Amino acid sequence: QLQLVESGGGLVQPGGSLRLSCAASGFTLDYYAIGWFRQAPGKEREGISCISSSGGRINYADSVKGRFTTFRDNAKNTVYLQMSSLKPEDTAVYYCGYPRIYYSDTYCPLGYDYDYWGQGTQVTVSS
């Protein structure tokens, strides 16, 4: 069965850090761009980052730029989202996704063109 599994969410105080993982099962992530998204209660899903298949291109939404870092370890078939300086407004369910097609290894779309998703992991930033 082909699936993505997110993990690493939890409760953290403002200013804290978390690292989310997006692990692939049943297929290899090597050839896919991966996108990170989040959805807060009552809000639309927001694309916050993406990374190309090679890792050579990484894009961030303005809302997380400078605080979040995306990287991948293809040997572990996993993509990571390192989150720092967390704010209460970062509270959301975080998802990773991959597209139906292969993109250039130096391109990733930010916030669109992702077709398959994990189940999500909850991140709550609160004191």
N, C-alpha and C positions, 0 to 999 in steps of 0.2 A: 504494500500500500504506500502510495506516495503522499508524504505529508511533511509539513513544517511544524515544529514544536518550539514555542517561545517559553522561556523561563527566566527567573531572576527578579521578578517583580516583588513588591512588598511595600511595607510602610517605612517611610524615611522622613526625618525632620527637614524643614527648609534649610537649604545650604548643603545638604548631604549628597551622597553619591550612590548610584546603583549601576550594575552592569547587567544588561539583558542579553540573552543568547537566543539565537534562532538556528535551530539544528534541523537538518534535513534527514528524512528517513525514507529509504526506498529509492533514492535517486541521488545524483551528485549535483551539488550547487555550482560546480566549477564553471559552467557555461552560462550561468544566469546572473543578470542584474538582480539585486535584492533591494526592496524598498521597506522602510520602516514607516509605520503610520500609528496614529493614536486617535482614540475617540473618547471624548469626555461626555458625561451624561448630558443629554439634550443638545449635543452638538454633532456636526457632521464629522466624518472621518477626515483627518488631516494628514497629509503626507509630510513627514518631517525630515527624512533623509533617504538617500539611496546610494548604492555603491555598485560600480560596474563589475563585471565578472572577473576582471584582472585585479580589481582594487585600485586601478589607476585613476579612476574618476569617482569622486565623492561629492555629493551635493547636500546642502542643508537648507531647511526653511529658516527664515529670519528669526522665528520664534525660539530656535534652539542653537543657532549659530554661535560658536564660541564657548558653548557649554556642553554640547554633546559631540561625541566622536564615534564614527562608524568605521569598523574594520572587519576583515574577514580572514579566516584561517581555512583555506580550502582543504588542507590536509585533515582537518577535523570536521570538514563539511558543515561549518558553522560560521554565522555572521554575528557580530556583536554590536551592541549600542551601549557605549560608556556614557553615562549621564552624570554630570556634576553640577554644582550650584543649583540644585533643584529648587523649584518654586511651587507653591500650592497650585498654581495654574497648570503645572505639568501633570497634575492628577488625571489619569485616564487609563483606559485599557490600551495596551500597546500591542501592535500586530506587525508581523513581517509578511511579506508577500513576494511572489515571483511571477514573471510574465509568461504568457503562452509561447512567446517567440524568443529567439536569441537576438540580443542586441550586440553591436560592436563592443569589444572588450574595453573600450574607453568611453562608453556612454551608459548613462542610466537616467530614466525619466523620473522626475521628482513629482510624486503625488498622483500619477495616472498610469494606465496601461499595465496594471498588475492584476492577475487573474486568479491566483491561488493563494490561500491564506492559512496561517496557523490559527489556533483557537484564541490566542491573545493571552496576555499576562497583565494583571492589575498592578498599577503603580499609584500609590497614595502618598502625597507629600503633605504632612500635617504635623503640627507641634502638639 
